[in-house]
Structure formats: C-alpha cells, structure tokens
Amino acid sequence: MQNIITQEFVTKQTTPHKTGNPVLLQFVEKRLNKIFFDEINSAESIFKKVSNNAIRKMALFLSGHITRACAIGIAGETASGKSTIAFDIINTIQAFAAEYCFENVITRLNTDDYYYDRSEMVKKAGSFAEFAKHYDLDVPEALELELMKKHIKQLLFGDTVYLPKYDMSGTAIRKDNVTKALPSKIIISEGLFTLTEKIVDAFDFKIYVDVSHSVQKARFYERAQARGLGDSADEVYENASSKAKIHIHPTAAKADIILSGEADRAAYKKFINKILCLVEEIHELHRKNNIVLPG
C-alpha cells in the first residue's frame, strides 16, 4: 500500500479559530506539516495514509485552541502491531514528561479489559477451550464498548475513573472498578474493535495499523506457540481472520492516520520525539510569554 498524501495537506492555509493565538496556531501547523511531510516522503515511512484533517486537529490541540484533553484510538487486526505501537507512544511520552516534570500526561485504557465476564459459562463448559468453541470472542458484541466509551468521556472531562480488569489467562473473569485511572492530557486505547461503531466517536484521533497478511500470520503463529494453543491455533486464526474482514478491516476507512505495522520501532519513537520537540518549544514560548514567532 503506497503512502497517500495530497499537496493540499502541505500547502492549504486554513482560517484559525477566533479563540487562542492565531499566530501560534499558524506556526504550529506549519511546523507539523513539515514534520509529517518529511516522514511521509522518507524511504521507510511509518505512515501509509494521513488525512488532511489530522494535521489541523493536532495543531489546534498543541496551540491551545482546544484546551481539553484529547483521546487517541488505535485499531487493527490481531498481531498487526497496534499494542506495540501504543506502548512505544506511551513510553516515549512518559519519558519526555518525566524529564520536564510534567504530571498526568497520558492514561491508557486497555480495550481487552472490557470483555464481558463469562466466567460462569467457562465453568459450565469445563474449560476455556470448550467455552470458546461456542462463544465468539472475535466480534464487537463480546465487549462492553459502551462502558469503555463512558469511561473515556469521563476522563476527557476531568473525572477519575476506576477501570475494569479482565483475566486473559482463561477464566473469562472481569472484575469491575479495579484500576484507578487519572484524567490526563492524552487518553489512549488500542484494540481490535477500537474504531467500531459503538465507540469510534469517542476519539479525537483515529489510528489504524495496517500489516501485510504474510507478516500478520507469521506473528500470530509465533504468539500462538508461545501461548500454547497447539492444534487449535489454526481454528483460532481462521475465525479471527474471517471476523476481521467483517468487523476490523472496514474501520480503516474511519481512520485519520494509517500506520505501517511493519515499520521499525525506532522510527515510531523518532517521529514522536520530533512532535515532542515541538511541544517543548511551544511550552518554552508560553513560559516566556513571548509568542512572536518566525515566519
């Protein structure tokens, strides 16, 4: 899949909001355009697509025209690399925050923790393997996405939330109100169904991780071996793949950004650090109360 970007993305001048500093907005948007343009046109770009609107939204948040927290949703099929990318984003931002003593910068919600409790069904079936033969975990209806959306909204508007915790070891137990989540500047979540209909509009930035079939399949079987799936791996993979075509692949059309799930991890971190350097510059300008910026 080729990189997709239009000249309009780089050159279009937009009218800034009436609130905030229009000079700062213009400066931030120009700098972001350059950062994205350089990455998209690099030989091993992390991007497969960036929408025209993504850069504008980011500029509005970074320049302070939008003052509330932002929510990022990352989706993709199993073994696409979405969790790895999410953790790299989180760790890079947290390292930056620690260096500058910024608090409550990023909070993660794990989509998998919103699977419904099906522990009684597992007990009745005798094992998780028997339970899974008659209960499909690879559909959005297996998760309480409405609750997840509610929690995201609460965090965005400054409320502390207690999140559920789902046991992935095979008990299908979900305990509610377990993990304390503090409101922060960024709320991030990744999962198979993060951009599906029930929850997609909770996110300001919608990211889809795309990966070739061959790479995704190889990763899946490597993971299946580590988890001891044995002979059931083929059946699990076929079901996940067929359901992904129905429920996950179409959500790519809703994404502001499509990332390559095969890019080098160092490349993701390098790009995030470029954005953070801009954040540092904006923070310094605000600290000095000097928003007279170069053209």
VMD Tcl script that draws the C-alpha trace (Angstrom):
set ca {
  {0.00 0.00 0.00}
  {1.57 3.28 -1.10}
  {1.87 6.39 1.02}
  {-1.11 8.67 0.45}
  {-0.80 12.42 0.79}
  {-2.11 15.33 -1.21}
  {-0.35 18.59 -1.94}
  {-3.32 20.27 -0.26}
  {-2.24 18.68 3.02}
  {1.02 20.61 2.92}
  {0.02 23.91 1.36}
  {-3.59 24.61 2.33}
  {-3.98 27.69 4.53}
  {-6.89 27.46 6.94}
  {-8.61 30.13 8.99}
  {-7.70 29.85 12.69}
  {-10.31 29.76 15.43}
  {-11.30 33.07 16.99}
  {-10.05 31.85 20.38}
  {-6.41 31.23 21.15}
  {-3.41 32.79 19.46}
  {-3.76 32.71 15.65}
  {-0.05 33.38 15.12}
  {0.86 30.40 17.31}
  {-1.66 28.20 15.51}
  {-0.21 29.12 12.13}
  {3.32 28.46 13.37}
  {2.43 25.07 14.88}
  {0.52 23.97 11.81}
  {3.38 24.93 9.53}
  {5.88 23.02 11.64}
  {3.64 19.96 11.85}
  {3.16 20.00 8.09}
  {6.93 19.87 7.64}
  {7.40 17.09 10.20}
  {4.68 14.94 8.61}
  {5.71 15.74 5.05}
  {9.32 14.72 5.68}
  {8.28 11.44 7.29}
  {5.70 10.55 4.65}
  {8.24 11.08 1.90}
  {11.04 9.17 3.62}
  {12.16 5.80 2.29}
  {10.85 3.77 5.25}
  {7.89 5.89 6.31}
  {5.80 4.82 9.30}
  {2.74 6.22 7.50}
  {0.53 4.73 4.83}
  {-2.05 7.49 4.98}
  {-2.56 10.80 6.75}
  {-5.82 12.67 6.31}
  {-5.89 16.40 5.66}
  {-7.81 16.88 8.90}
  {-5.33 15.11 11.19}
  {-2.65 17.80 10.99}
  {-5.20 20.55 11.62}
  {-6.62 18.82 14.68}
  {-3.16 18.26 16.11}
  {-2.27 21.91 15.58}
  {-5.44 23.01 17.36}
  {-4.59 20.89 20.42}
  {-0.90 21.78 20.54}
  {-1.50 25.53 20.07}
  {-4.10 25.64 22.84}
  {-7.07 26.44 20.61}
  {-8.59 23.26 22.04}
  {-7.86 23.19 25.76}
  {-9.40 19.91 26.89}
  {-7.65 16.54 26.84}
  {-7.56 14.52 23.61}
  {-8.38 10.86 23.02}
  {-6.47 8.56 20.67}
  {-7.89 5.25 19.45}
  {-5.67 2.64 17.77}
  {-7.21 -0.31 15.93}
  {-6.00 -3.15 13.74}
  {-6.38 -6.89 13.47}
  {-4.67 -9.39 15.72}
  {-0.84 -9.34 15.50}
  {-0.85 -6.13 13.48}
  {1.44 -4.37 15.96}
  {-1.10 -2.00 17.48}
  {-0.25 -2.79 21.11}
  {3.48 -2.44 20.48}
  {2.93 0.93 18.80}
  {0.67 2.10 21.63}
  {3.25 1.17 24.27}
  {6.03 2.87 22.30}
  {3.94 6.04 22.14}
  {3.18 5.86 25.86}
  {6.75 5.12 26.93}
  {8.22 7.87 24.74}
  {5.75 10.46 26.02}
  {6.21 9.36 29.64}
  {9.99 9.67 29.34}
  {9.56 13.20 27.99}
  {7.11 14.07 30.77}
  {9.48 12.76 33.44}
  {12.35 14.83 32.07}
  {10.31 18.03 32.27}
  {8.37 17.11 35.42}
  {5.02 17.14 33.64}
  {2.32 15.22 35.51}
  {-0.76 13.34 34.30}
  {0.29 13.43 30.67}
  {-1.08 10.13 29.32}
  {-3.57 7.48 30.50}
  {-4.14 4.13 28.82}
  {-7.35 2.13 28.62}
  {-6.97 -1.49 27.56}
  {-9.84 -2.43 25.27}
  {-9.48 -6.10 26.21}
  {-10.44 -5.30 29.80}
  {-13.95 -4.56 28.58}
  {-14.74 -8.14 27.55}
  {-17.89 -9.23 29.34}
  {-17.44 -11.54 32.31}
  {-18.19 -15.04 31.07}
  {-16.63 -16.96 33.95}
  {-19.82 -18.91 34.71}
  {-20.03 -20.04 31.10}
  {-16.40 -21.20 31.27}
  {-17.11 -23.21 34.42}
  {-20.17 -24.76 32.83}
  {-18.22 -25.68 29.69}
  {-15.45 -27.26 31.78}
  {-12.61 -25.26 30.23}
  {-11.94 -22.06 28.35}
  {-11.15 -24.06 25.20}
  {-14.59 -25.71 25.29}
  {-16.25 -22.38 26.08}
  {-14.52 -20.72 23.11}
  {-15.92 -23.34 20.74}
  {-19.42 -21.96 21.33}
  {-18.71 -18.31 22.20}
  {-17.15 -15.91 19.71}
  {-14.60 -13.50 21.22}
  {-13.77 -12.01 17.82}
  {-16.84 -9.79 17.48}
  {-17.51 -6.33 18.97}
  {-20.52 -7.67 20.86}
  {-18.16 -9.65 23.13}
  {-17.05 -6.38 24.74}
  {-18.89 -3.73 26.73}
  {-17.78 -0.90 24.46}
  {-20.50 1.41 25.77}
  {-18.86 1.32 29.21}
  {-15.45 1.99 27.69}
  {-16.83 5.00 25.82}
  {-18.36 6.30 29.04}
  {-15.01 5.99 30.83}
  {-13.16 7.81 28.04}
  {-15.63 10.68 28.16}
  {-15.34 10.92 31.94}
  {-11.54 11.08 31.74}
  {-11.66 13.69 28.99}
  {-13.72 15.95 31.18}
  {-11.54 15.62 34.25}
  {-13.05 12.78 36.27}
  {-11.10 10.00 37.95}
  {-12.37 6.60 36.79}
  {-11.98 3.06 38.12}
  {-11.48 0.71 35.18}
  {-12.33 -2.99 34.87}
  {-9.72 -5.74 34.64}
  {-10.23 -8.86 32.51}
  {-8.35 -12.07 33.22}
  {-6.76 -13.22 29.95}
  {-5.46 -16.48 31.43}
  {-8.59 -18.42 30.54}
  {-11.06 -17.80 33.36}
  {-13.04 -15.10 31.47}
  {-13.40 -13.25 34.77}
  {-13.85 -9.49 34.63}
  {-13.58 -7.51 37.83}
  {-15.03 -4.02 37.74}
  {-13.71 -0.86 39.43}
  {-10.19 -2.25 39.82}
  {-7.68 0.10 38.18}
  {-7.61 3.77 39.12}
  {-7.26 5.99 36.04}
  {-6.49 9.66 36.46}
  {-7.54 12.31 33.92}
  {-4.59 13.41 31.79}
  {-3.71 15.37 28.66}
  {-3.91 12.26 26.47}
  {-6.25 9.28 26.75}
  {-5.10 6.38 24.59}
  {-6.58 2.98 23.84}
  {-5.80 0.18 21.44}
  {-7.71 -2.95 20.48}
  {-9.37 -4.95 17.76}
  {-12.63 -3.03 17.92}
  {-11.47 0.41 19.00}
  {-12.78 2.09 15.84}
  {-16.07 0.20 15.57}
  {-19.41 1.98 15.53}
  {-20.23 1.94 19.26}
  {-17.08 3.75 20.34}
  {-15.33 5.39 17.38}
  {-16.75 8.87 18.02}
  {-15.12 8.95 21.47}
  {-11.74 9.54 19.84}
  {-10.25 12.77 18.51}
  {-7.53 10.90 16.64}
  {-8.34 7.59 14.99}
  {-5.38 5.40 14.00}
  {-5.43 2.11 12.09}
  {-2.42 -0.19 11.96}
  {-2.08 -1.96 8.62}
  {0.09 -5.02 8.06}
  {0.59 -7.49 5.21}
  {-1.19 -10.83 5.50}
  {2.06 -12.81 5.50}
  {3.65 -10.81 8.32}
  {0.47 -10.80 10.38}
  {0.05 -14.57 10.00}
  {3.66 -15.29 10.96}
  {3.33 -13.10 14.05}
  {0.08 -14.79 15.04}
  {1.53 -18.31 14.92}
  {4.62 -17.23 16.82}
  {2.35 -15.83 19.52}
  {0.12 -18.92 19.42}
  {3.11 -21.16 20.03}
  {4.20 -19.03 22.99}
  {0.68 -19.26 24.43}
  {0.46 -23.00 23.92}
  {-2.53 -23.00 21.59}
  {-1.26 -26.16 19.89}
  {-3.60 -27.74 17.35}
  {-6.33 -25.18 18.00}
  {-4.17 -22.37 16.55}
  {-5.43 -22.97 13.01}
  {-9.08 -22.75 14.04}
  {-8.47 -19.65 16.16}
  {-6.60 -17.96 13.33}
  {-9.23 -18.75 10.70}
  {-12.02 -17.42 12.90}
  {-10.10 -14.27 13.78}
  {-9.26 -13.63 10.12}
  {-12.80 -14.13 8.88}
  {-14.26 -11.88 11.58}
  {-11.58 -9.25 10.93}
  {-12.80 -8.90 7.36}
  {-16.27 -8.09 8.71}
  {-15.57 -6.02 11.81}
  {-12.00 -4.68 11.69}
  {-10.83 -4.05 8.11}
  {-13.75 -1.67 7.34}
  {-12.77 0.55 10.30}
  {-9.64 1.63 8.38}
  {-11.93 3.93 6.38}
  {-12.71 5.84 9.60}
  {-9.05 6.40 10.46}
  {-7.33 9.79 10.33}
  {-3.99 8.03 10.14}
  {-2.98 4.60 8.84}
  {0.33 3.36 10.20}
  {2.52 0.61 8.87}
  {2.60 -2.25 11.32}
  {5.91 -3.34 9.80}
  {7.94 -0.15 10.32}
  {10.97 -0.19 12.59}
  {10.04 0.56 16.21}
  {12.85 3.10 16.41}
  {11.20 5.02 13.56}
  {7.97 5.44 15.56}
  {9.87 6.74 18.57}
  {11.95 9.09 16.40}
  {8.82 10.60 14.89}
  {7.11 11.02 18.27}
  {10.21 12.73 19.61}
  {10.03 15.25 16.76}
  {6.49 16.12 17.84}
  {7.65 16.35 21.45}
  {10.45 18.74 20.46}
  {7.75 21.00 19.04}
  {5.77 20.64 22.28}
  {8.88 21.65 24.21}
  {9.30 24.72 22.01}
  {5.66 25.75 22.47}
  {5.96 25.27 26.24}
  {9.06 27.47 26.33}
  {7.32 30.17 24.33}
  {4.41 30.17 26.74}
  {6.76 30.23 29.71}
  {8.45 33.33 28.41}
  {5.11 34.87 27.38}
  {6.67 35.54 24.03}
  {4.64 34.29 21.10}
  {6.40 36.34 18.41}
  {7.29 33.56 16.03}
  {9.38 33.31 12.87}
  {7.55 33.11 9.56}
}
mol new
graphics top color blue
foreach p $ca { graphics top sphere $p radius 0.5 }
foreach p [lrange $ca 0 end-1] q [lrange $ca 1 end] { graphics top cylinder $p $q radius 0.2 }
display resetview
